[in-house]
Amino acid sequence: MRFTVPFGAIAESRWYATQSGRQDAGMRSDVTPRRLDEGLLQDLLDVAVAEAEPDEVMPTVAGPAGWTGERRTAFSRFHQSRSLSAEPVESTYTC
């Protein structure tokens, strides 16, 4: 199974992404994944802002360092296009 993590330490605390719907044998049994939807996307952004640098969790956006309004919008659009589009290329889950 292919297991991908959107951003290091955050995945251990609240979020992970996987290419299949199956749980990995090494996953914690006390964690129940919920598929990302528009309602949870803001929570994902809040965790990213609190625990990661923009370049750790999304493609580079030109401009000043940090979580600018433009970067926050780009982060949401990035995850909408990857996980919430009509033809998603990955599945993202919250824990």
DSSP file (Angstrom, degrees, kcal/mol; ACC not computed):
  #  RESIDUE AA STRUCTURE BP1 BP2  ACC     N-H-->O    O-->H-N    N-H-->O    O-->H-N    TCO  KAPPA ALPHA  PHI   PSI    X-CA   Y-CA   Z-CA
    1    1 A M              0   0    0      0, 0.0     2,-0.5     0, 0.0    23,-0.0   0.000 360.0 360.0 360.0 140.2    0.0    0.0    0.0
    2    2 A R        -     0   0    0      2,-0.0    17,-1.2     0, 0.0     2,-0.5  -0.822 360.0-173.0 -92.9 125.2    1.2    3.5   -0.8
    3    3 A F  E     -A   18   0A   0     -2,-0.5     2,-0.4    15,-0.2    15,-0.2  -0.979   2.3-175.9-122.3 121.2    1.0    5.9    2.2
    4    4 A T  E     -A   17   0A   0     13,-1.0    13,-1.2    -2,-0.5    -2,-0.0  -0.914  13.3-149.5-120.1 147.7    1.7    9.5    1.8
    5    5 A V        -     0   0    0     -2,-0.4     3,-0.2    11,-0.2    11,-0.1  -0.959   6.9-151.8-117.4 126.4    1.9   12.3    4.4
    6    6 A P  S    S-     0   0    0      0, 0.0     2,-0.3     0, 0.0    -1,-0.1   0.848  84.6  -0.4 -68.4 -32.7    0.9   15.9    3.6
    7    7 A F  S  > S-     0   0    0      1,-0.2     4,-1.9     8,-0.2     3,-0.2  -0.853  77.7-115.8-162.8 127.4    3.2   17.3    6.3
    8    8 A G  H >> S+     0   0    0     -2,-0.3     3,-1.0     1,-0.2     4,-0.8   0.737  99.4  17.4 -22.3 -97.7    5.5   15.6    8.9
    9    9 A A  H 3> S+     0   0    0      1,-0.3     4,-1.3     2,-0.2     3,-0.3   0.767 119.2  64.6 -63.5 -27.8    4.5   16.1   12.5
   10   10 A I  H 3>>S+     0   0    0      1,-0.2     4,-3.4     2,-0.2     5,-1.8   0.883  95.6  58.7 -64.2 -36.5    1.0   17.2   11.7
   11   11 A A  H <<5S+     0   0    0     -4,-1.9    -1,-0.2    -3,-1.0    -2,-0.2   0.881 105.1  49.8 -61.3 -37.1    0.2   13.8   10.3
   12   12 A E  H  <5S+     0   0    0     -4,-0.8    -1,-0.2    -3,-0.3    -2,-0.2   0.820 119.2  37.6 -70.6 -30.0    1.1   12.2   13.6
   13   13 A S  H  <5S-     0   0    0     -4,-1.3    -2,-0.2    -3,-0.2    -3,-0.2   0.896 139.1 -23.1 -91.0 -42.3   -1.2   14.6   15.5
   14   14 A R  T  <5S+     0   0    0     -4,-3.4    81,-2.4     1,-0.3     2,-0.3   0.628 109.4  49.1-143.8 -24.6   -4.2   15.2   13.3
   15   15 A W  E   < + B   0  94A   0     -5,-1.8     2,-0.3    79,-0.2    -1,-0.3  -0.928  39.6 160.7-135.4 149.2   -4.0   14.6    9.5
   16   16 A Y  E     - B   0  93A   0     77,-1.7    77,-2.4    -2,-0.3     2,-0.4  -0.977  20.2-146.4-155.1 160.5   -2.8   12.1    6.9
   17   17 A A  E     -AB   4  92A   0    -13,-1.2   -13,-1.0    -2,-0.3     2,-0.3  -0.975  17.0-178.9-127.4 144.5   -3.4   11.3    3.3
   18   18 A T  E     -AB   3  91A   0     73,-1.8    73,-1.1    -2,-0.4   -15,-0.2  -0.982  32.0-136.4-141.6 152.9   -3.4    7.9    1.6
   19   19 A Q  S    S+     0   0    0    -17,-1.2     2,-0.3    -2,-0.3   -16,-0.1   0.604  91.5  41.7 -84.9 -12.0   -3.9    6.7   -1.9
   20   20 A S  S    S-     0   0    0    -18,-0.4    71,-0.1     2,-0.2    -2,-0.0  -0.879  79.7-123.4-129.2 164.7   -6.2    3.8   -0.8
   21   21 A G  S    S+     0   0    0     -2,-0.3     2,-0.2     2,-0.1    -1,-0.0   0.465  78.5 104.8 -85.6  -1.1   -9.0    3.5    1.6
   22   22 A R  S    S-     0   0    0      1,-0.1     2,-0.3     0, 0.0    -2,-0.2  -0.519  72.6-119.3 -83.0 148.2   -7.4    0.7    3.6
   23   23 A Q        -     0   0    0     -2,-0.2     2,-0.2     1,-0.1    -1,-0.1  -0.648  27.1-117.2 -83.0 141.7   -5.7    1.2    6.9
   24   24 A D    >   -     0   0    0     -2,-0.3     3,-2.1     1,-0.1    -1,-0.1  -0.532  22.5-120.4 -73.3 143.4   -2.1    0.4    7.3
   25   25 A A  T 3  S+     0   0    0      1,-0.3    -1,-0.1    -2,-0.2    -2,-0.0   0.762 112.3  55.7 -58.1 -25.9   -1.3   -2.4    9.7
   26   26 A G  T 3  S+     0   0    0      2,-0.1    -1,-0.3     3,-0.0     3,-0.1   0.399  82.1 117.2 -89.1   3.3    0.8    0.0   11.8
   27   27 A M  S <  S-     0   0    0     -3,-2.1     2,-0.1     1,-0.1    -4,-0.0  -0.356  74.8 -99.2 -73.5 152.2   -1.9    2.6   12.3
   28   28 A R    >   -     0   0    0      1,-0.1     3,-0.8    -2,-0.1    -1,-0.1  -0.443  21.6-144.0 -67.8 139.8   -3.2    3.4   15.7
   29   29 A S  T 3  S+     0   0    0      1,-0.2    -1,-0.1    -2,-0.1    -2,-0.1   0.646  95.1  62.8 -81.1 -15.0   -6.5    1.6   16.6
   30   30 A D  T 3  S+     0   0    0      2,-0.0     2,-0.5     0, 0.0    -1,-0.2   0.270  86.9  87.9 -93.8  12.1   -7.8    4.6   18.6
   31   31 A V    <   -     0   0    0     -3,-0.8    64,-0.0     2,-0.0    -4,-0.0  -0.945  58.1-163.8-114.2 127.7   -7.9    6.9   15.6
   32   32 A T        -     0   0    0     -2,-0.5     2,-0.1    63,-0.4    62,-0.1  -0.931  17.1-140.5-111.7 111.1  -10.9    7.1   13.3
   33   33 A P        -     0   0    0      0, 0.0     2,-0.4     0, 0.0    62,-0.2  -0.421  12.6-162.9 -71.9 143.9  -10.2    8.7    9.9
   34   34 A R  E     -C   94   0A   0     60,-2.8    60,-3.6    -2,-0.1     2,-0.1  -0.996  27.0-112.9-123.6 132.1  -12.8   11.1    8.3
   35   35 A R  E     -C   93   0A   0     -2,-0.4    58,-0.3    58,-0.3     5,-0.1  -0.393  38.2-105.1 -65.7 135.9  -12.6   11.9    4.7
   36   36 A L        +     0   0    0     56,-3.5     2,-0.3    -2,-0.1    56,-0.2  -0.347  47.9 168.1 -60.8 136.4  -11.8   15.5    4.0
   37   37 A D    >>  -     0   0    0     -3,-0.1     4,-1.3    -2,-0.0     3,-0.8  -0.836  53.3 -87.2-137.2 178.5  -14.7   17.7    2.8
   38   38 A E  H 3> S+     0   0    0     -2,-0.3     4,-0.6     1,-0.3     3,-0.3   0.866 126.1  56.4 -57.9 -36.5  -15.2   21.4    2.3
   39   39 A G  H 34 S+     0   0    0      1,-0.2     4,-0.3     2,-0.2    -1,-0.3   0.813 111.5  41.8 -66.1 -30.1  -16.3   21.7    5.9
   40   40 A L  H <> S+     0   0    0     -3,-0.8     4,-2.1     1,-0.2    -1,-0.2   0.586  92.5  84.8 -92.2 -11.8  -13.1   20.2    7.2
   41   41 A L  H  X S+     0   0    0     -4,-1.3     4,-2.3    -3,-0.3    -1,-0.2   0.876  87.5  53.4 -60.5 -38.7  -10.8   22.0    4.8
   42   42 A Q  H  X S+     0   0    0     -4,-0.6     4,-2.6     1,-0.2    -1,-0.2   0.887 107.2  52.5 -63.9 -37.9  -10.7   25.1    7.1
   43   43 A D  H  > S+     0   0    0     -4,-0.3     4,-2.2     2,-0.2    -2,-0.2   0.912 108.1  51.0 -62.2 -42.1   -9.6   22.8   10.0
   44   44 A L  H  X S+     0   0    0     -4,-2.1     4,-2.3     1,-0.2    -2,-0.2   0.923 111.0  48.2 -60.7 -44.5   -6.8   21.4    7.8
   45   45 A L  H  X S+     0   0    0     -4,-2.3     4,-2.7     1,-0.2     5,-0.2   0.914 109.1  53.5 -61.6 -43.6   -5.7   25.0    7.0
   46   46 A D  H  X S+     0   0    0     -4,-2.6     4,-1.9     1,-0.2    -1,-0.2   0.901 110.6  46.5 -59.7 -41.7   -5.8   26.0   10.7
   47   47 A V  H  X S+     0   0    0     -4,-2.2     4,-2.2     2,-0.2    -1,-0.2   0.915 112.0  51.0 -66.9 -42.9   -3.5   23.0   11.7
   48   48 A A  H  X S+     0   0    0     -4,-2.3     4,-2.1     1,-0.2    -2,-0.2   0.926 111.2  47.7 -60.3 -45.2   -1.1   23.8    8.8
   49   49 A V  H  < S+     0   0    0     -4,-2.7    -1,-0.2     1,-0.2    -2,-0.2   0.890 116.6  44.0 -62.9 -40.0   -0.8   27.5    9.9
   50   50 A A  H  < S+     0   0    0     -4,-1.9    -1,-0.2    -5,-0.2    -2,-0.2   0.801 128.5  23.2 -75.3 -29.8   -0.3   26.5   13.5
   51   51 A E  H  < S+     0   0    0     -4,-2.2     2,-0.3    -5,-0.1    -2,-0.2   0.443 114.9  43.7-123.7   0.1    2.2   23.7   13.0
   52   52 A A     <  -     0   0    0     -4,-2.1    -1,-0.1    -5,-0.2   -45,-0.0  -0.957  68.8-114.1-145.4 160.2    4.0   24.0    9.6
   53   53 A E    >>  -     0   0    0     -2,-0.3     3,-1.9     1,-0.1     4,-0.6  -0.702  40.1-113.3 -87.2 148.8    5.7   26.5    7.3
   54   54 A P  H >> S+     0   0    0      0, 0.0     3,-1.5     0, 0.0     4,-1.1   0.879 115.0  56.5 -52.3 -43.6    3.9   27.0    4.0
   55   55 A D  H 34 S+     0   0    0      1,-0.3     5,-0.1     2,-0.2    -3,-0.0   0.645 101.0  60.4 -67.6 -12.2    6.6   25.4    1.9
   56   56 A E  H <4 S+     0   0    0     -3,-1.9    -1,-0.3     1,-0.1   -48,-0.2   0.684 116.1  28.8 -82.4 -19.0    6.2   22.2    3.9
   57   57 A V  H << S+     0   0    0     -3,-1.5    -2,-0.2    -4,-0.6    -1,-0.1   0.403 122.7  19.0-126.7   1.3    2.6   21.6    3.0
   58   58 A M  S  < S-     0   0    0     -4,-1.1    -1,-0.2    20,-0.0     3,-0.1  -0.981  89.0 -70.4-162.5 164.9    1.9   23.1   -0.4
   59   59 A P        -     0   0    0      0, 0.0    -2,-0.1     0, 0.0    -3,-0.1  -0.273  67.9 -84.6 -60.2 153.4    3.6   24.3   -3.6
   60   60 A T        -     0   0    0     -5,-0.1     2,-0.4    -4,-0.0    -5,-0.0  -0.321  41.0-161.6 -63.1 138.2    5.7   27.5   -3.3
   61   61 A V        -     0   0    0     -3,-0.1    10,-0.1     2,-0.1    -6,-0.1  -0.993  22.4-118.8-121.9 128.6    3.8   30.8   -3.7
   62   62 A A        +     0   0    0     -2,-0.4     9,-0.0     3,-0.0     0, 0.0  -0.279  69.4  63.7 -64.6 150.3    5.8   33.9   -4.5
   63   63 A G  S    S-     0   0    0      7,-0.0    -2,-0.1     8,-0.0     0, 0.0  -0.779  88.5 -18.9 131.0-173.2    5.7   36.8   -2.0
   64   64 A P  S    S-     0   0    0      0, 0.0     4,-0.3     0, 0.0     0, 0.0  -0.200  76.8 -91.2 -64.7 158.5    6.7   37.5    1.6
   65   65 A A  S    S+     0   0    0      2,-0.1     2,-0.1   -11,-0.0    -3,-0.0  -0.195  83.0  36.4 -66.5 159.8    7.4   34.7    4.0
   66   66 A G  S    S-     0   0    0      1,-0.1     2,-1.6     2,-0.1     5,-0.1  -0.264 105.4 -37.5  94.8-177.9    4.7   33.2    6.2
   67   67 A W        +     0   0    0    -18,-0.1    -1,-0.1     4,-0.1    -2,-0.1  -0.583  68.2 174.9 -87.4  76.8    1.0   32.5    6.0
   68   68 A T     >  -     0   0    0     -2,-1.6     4,-2.3    -4,-0.3     5,-0.2  -0.271  47.7-103.2 -72.6 166.8   -0.2   35.4    4.0
   69   69 A G  H  > S+     0   0    0      1,-0.2     4,-2.2     2,-0.2     5,-0.2   0.883 124.2  54.4 -57.7 -39.2   -3.8   35.6    2.8
   70   70 A E  H  > S+     0   0    0      1,-0.2     4,-2.3     2,-0.2    -1,-0.2   0.900 108.8  47.7 -63.3 -41.2   -2.6   34.7   -0.7
   71   71 A R  H  > S+     0   0    0      2,-0.2     4,-2.7     1,-0.2    -2,-0.2   0.888 109.6  52.6 -68.4 -38.7   -0.9   31.5    0.7
   72   72 A R  H  X S+     0   0    0     -4,-2.3     4,-2.0     2,-0.2    -2,-0.2   0.923 111.9  46.1 -62.1 -43.2   -4.0   30.5    2.7
   73   73 A T  H  X S+     0   0    0     -4,-2.2     4,-2.5     2,-0.2    -2,-0.2   0.915 112.7  50.2 -64.2 -43.2   -6.1   30.8   -0.4
   74   74 A A  H  X S+     0   0    0     -4,-2.3     4,-2.7     2,-0.2    -2,-0.2   0.884 108.1  53.8 -63.2 -39.0   -3.6   28.9   -2.4
   75   75 A F  H  X S+     0   0    0     -4,-2.7     4,-2.3     2,-0.2     5,-0.2   0.940 110.7  45.8 -59.6 -48.6   -3.5   26.1    0.2
   76   76 A S  H  X S+     0   0    0     -4,-2.0     4,-2.4     1,-0.2    -2,-0.2   0.923 114.0  48.1 -62.5 -44.5   -7.2   25.7    0.1
   77   77 A R  H  X S+     0   0    0     -4,-2.5     4,-2.5     2,-0.2    -1,-0.2   0.887 109.1  55.0 -63.5 -38.8   -7.3   25.7   -3.7
   78   78 A F  H  X S+     0   0    0     -4,-2.7     4,-1.8     1,-0.2    -2,-0.2   0.945 113.0  40.6 -59.3 -49.6   -4.4   23.1   -3.8
   79   79 A H  H  X>S+     0   0    0     -4,-2.3     4,-2.7     2,-0.2     5,-0.9   0.836 112.7  55.2 -72.4 -31.7   -6.3   20.7   -1.6
   80   80 A Q  H  X5S+     0   0    0     -4,-2.4     4,-1.0    -5,-0.2     5,-0.4   0.925 111.9  44.3 -62.8 -42.6   -9.6   21.4   -3.3
   81   81 A S  H  <5S+     0   0    0     -4,-2.5     8,-0.2    -5,-0.2    -2,-0.2   0.829 120.5  40.2 -72.3 -31.0   -8.0   20.5   -6.7
   82   82 A R  H  <5S+     0   0    0     -4,-1.8     7,-1.8    -5,-0.2     8,-1.8   0.858 135.2  10.2 -85.5 -37.9   -6.2   17.4   -5.3
   83   83 A S  H  <5S+     0   0    0     -4,-2.7    -3,-0.2     5,-0.2     9,-0.2   0.649 128.8  42.5-119.5 -21.4   -8.9   15.9   -3.0
   84   84 A L  S  <<S+     0   0    0     -4,-1.0    -3,-0.2    -5,-0.9    -4,-0.1   0.340  84.2 107.8-115.4   6.5  -12.2   17.6   -3.5
   85   85 A S  S    S-     0   0    0     -5,-0.4    -4,-0.1    -6,-0.2    -3,-0.0  -0.226  86.6 -99.3 -78.3 173.0  -12.4   18.0   -7.3
   86   86 A A  S    S+     0   0    0      1,-0.3    -1,-0.1    -2,-0.0    -5,-0.0   0.819 124.7  30.1 -61.4 -31.2  -14.7   15.9   -9.5
   87   87 A E  S    S-     0   0    0     -6,-0.1    -1,-0.3     0, 0.0    -3,-0.1  -0.676  89.5-164.5-127.9  77.2  -11.8   13.7  -10.4
   88   88 A P        -     0   0    0      0, 0.0    -5,-0.2     0, 0.0    -6,-0.1  -0.255  16.8-155.5 -64.9 148.6   -9.5   13.8   -7.3
   89   89 A V  S    S+     0   0    0     -7,-1.8     2,-0.3    -8,-0.2    -6,-0.2   0.501  78.2  18.0-100.0  -7.7   -5.9   12.5   -7.5
   90   90 A E  S    S-     0   0    0     -8,-1.8     2,-0.5     2,-0.0    -1,-0.2  -0.983  70.4-125.6-153.8 161.1   -5.7   11.7   -3.8
   91   91 A S  E     -B   18   0A   0    -73,-1.1   -73,-1.8    -2,-0.3     2,-0.4  -0.949  24.5-163.7-110.2 131.1   -7.8   11.0   -0.8
   92   92 A T  E     -B   17   0A   0     -2,-0.5   -56,-3.5   -75,-0.2     2,-0.3  -0.938   6.3-169.2-118.4 138.1   -7.2   13.1    2.3
   93   93 A Y  E     -BC  16  35A   0    -77,-2.4   -77,-1.7    -2,-0.4     2,-0.3  -0.908  13.6-142.9-126.4 151.5   -8.5   12.2    5.8
   94   94 A T  E      BC  15  34A   0    -60,-3.6   -60,-2.8    -2,-0.3   -79,-0.2  -0.768 360.0 360.0-104.5 157.7   -8.7   13.9    9.1
   95   95 A C              0   0    0    -81,-2.4   -63,-0.4    -2,-0.3   -80,-0.1   0.333 360.0 360.0-119.9 360.0   -8.2   12.1   12.4
